Amino acid sequence: MRKIYLLLCVLTLASCGGSGSSSVAEDAPVPTGDAPPDANTYPDLSWEIYAPADVNMSESGIKEALDYAFKSTRNTQGVVIIRHGVIVGERYANEKSQDSLATSWSTGKSFASALIGIAIDQDLIESIDVPAEDYLPPWVNTDKSDISIRAILEMRTGLKKATDGDANIYGGGINGDQLAYALDRVPETTPRTDNWVYQNTDSMLLAGILETATGQSVLDYADVHLFSKIGMNADWWTDELGHAMTYCCIDTTTRDFARFGLLYARNGRWMQEQIVSEAWVKESTTVPEGTDNQYYALQWWVSPSGGYFYSAGASKNNIYIFPELDLVVVRNSLYTKMGSSSIRTGDNYHLTLEPLDWSNPEFLSYITNAITN
């Protein structure tokens, strides 16, 4: 029975899991003092917690958002609301806390996009408009020479879905090699025409590109050039051959996911250091011209009417970013890490619980409407 249950989780790439009811994890807000938080405020080793009024937000609006997220049918593990670099709202499910691991699912795609931008800034990748085969040796002298890195980032490679289905990459790929599973597809249409197709296998190709470009594992590169820079501790799952699963699967806390959101809310800048170039932040969160999907950029989702962009993972493991409001919201689902390691094989897998009902606009409206100035 457990094998059947796991198979269902794999097919949806949105694992299933246990239950929990909401409880508020609240520390006493710090006094406003002489220098209230603003767009230049960043967390140090820990976040400061302020009352919503200190950042021109209403407490009632924050409470409405948290109450919405923690309705029993929504299976929320944690929510953190950040404005001007400080926490103004936070709650966790019973038996969970600010130290509990959450998982990204496809929100990991946005992290991979950030690493591509960093590698370009470091001249390790020439451009996203070069053929992907320059960084994917198995594609050299094949029928995939017209596929650029840009096409991969846009989900417009024109490649057919993998033989066993796109979601089944999570099941192990080819003999435990998920990168090989992603590489082993055939062209179906011309790249970057009106053929947007959301494929985890496209995003998995970013692992191979980053490995070749940097000469490092994706996690090692991310640790040095991204995670450590923003004070984030994260574990990125790999396949059996050590390739990071760049379409998903970063484990960290809800608070640490918020650090990544704040980095992008601040145009790639963290304190005095430009971690990701402002140009890449803008390009990667802008829907490209000519696509038949008006909501997808370069591994980021965009809400033009809502004034925000976001990384979206199965079970609504999302990071919402409102740059003009200097606002970041993170919502994670209930998560249990199964097994003894972060190598996706056998009994090592993610167990999460999908919300039975969820509306991004409704949840976020409580928060944005709480802003008084």
Order of alpha helices (4+ residues) and beta strands (2+ residues): alpha-beta-alpha-beta-beta-beta-alpha-alpha-alpha-alpha-alpha-beta-beta-alpha-beta-beta-alpha-beta-beta-beta-beta-beta-beta-alpha
